[in-house]
Amino acid sequence: PLSAAKNMNVYDETSTTMKVTWGAAEGATGYMMLYRATNATEPQLEQEIRVGGEVTNVQLVQLTPRTAYSISLYALHGEAASDALEGTGVT
């Protein structure tokens, strides 16, 4: 199996932002993070962030206050993606 990111940590949560950091996946060429609100009054589209393989933290912005978010992080190995590392955050 492709190596996956590990040890996701969500921190510095404000009403509209949160930061996410993780442990690097061996050999990853990049990372793809999908996140969406889980308790929103209206269905929310999943949003995607892609970063390079040397990046192990991102800041999510323009979030909805007082909302829980589910976060899935995939390590990318070329065109292939690892299993997801799951996390949550609350604004």
C-alpha positions in Angstrom: 0.0 0.0 0.0 1.0 3.6 -0.5 2.4 5.3 2.6 -0.2 7.7 4.2 0.1 10.8 6.3 -0.1 10.3 10.0 -0.8 12.1 13.3 -3.2 14.8 12.0 -3.5 17.7 14.5 -6.1 20.5 14.1 -5.3 23.6 16.2 -5.6 27.4 16.4 -9.3 27.2 15.6 -11.1 30.6 15.3 -14.6 31.4 14.1 -13.6 31.2 10.5 -10.2 29.5 10.3 -8.3 26.5 11.6 -4.8 25.1 11.0 -4.0 21.5 10.3 -0.7 19.8 10.5 0.4 16.2 9.9 3.3 13.8 9.8 4.8 13.3 6.3 4.1 10.2 4.3 7.3 8.6 3.0 7.8 9.2 -0.7 4.7 11.4 -1.1 4.8 13.8 -4.1 2.0 15.9 -2.6 -1.1 15.9 -0.4 -4.8 16.5 -1.1 -7.1 17.6 1.7 -10.9 17.4 1.4 -13.0 19.2 4.0 -16.6 20.0 4.5 -19.0 21.2 7.2 -20.8 18.3 8.9 -23.5 20.2 10.9 -24.4 23.0 8.5 -28.0 23.9 8.0 -27.6 23.6 4.2 -25.6 20.9 2.5 -22.0 21.9 2.0 -19.9 21.1 -1.0 -16.6 19.4 -0.2 -13.7 21.7 -0.7 -10.2 20.6 -1.8 -6.7 21.9 -1.1 -3.6 20.4 -2.8 -0.1 21.1 -1.6 3.4 19.8 -2.5 5.1 16.9 -0.9 7.3 19.1 1.3 4.3 20.8 2.9 2.9 19.3 6.1 0.5 22.0 7.3 -2.3 24.2 5.9 -4.7 26.8 7.1 -8.3 26.5 6.2 -10.0 29.9 5.8 -13.4 31.4 5.1 -15.1 28.7 7.3 -18.5 29.1 8.8 -18.5 30.0 12.5 -19.7 27.5 15.1 -19.5 24.6 12.6 -17.9 21.2 12.7 -15.7 20.2 9.8 -14.7 16.7 8.7 -11.2 16.6 7.2 -9.7 13.8 5.0 -6.1 14.0 4.0 -4.6 11.8 1.3 -0.9 11.4 0.5 -0.4 11.6 -3.3 2.2 9.4 -5.0 2.1 10.6 -8.6 -1.5 10.1 -9.7 -2.3 7.6 -7.0 -3.6 8.5 -3.5 -3.1 6.7 -0.2 -5.8 5.8 2.2 -7.3 8.8 3.9 -6.2 10.1 7.3 -9.4 11.5 8.9 -9.8 14.3 11.4 -12.3 16.9 12.6 -12.2 20.5 13.6 -14.8 23.0 15.1 -14.9 26.7 14.5 
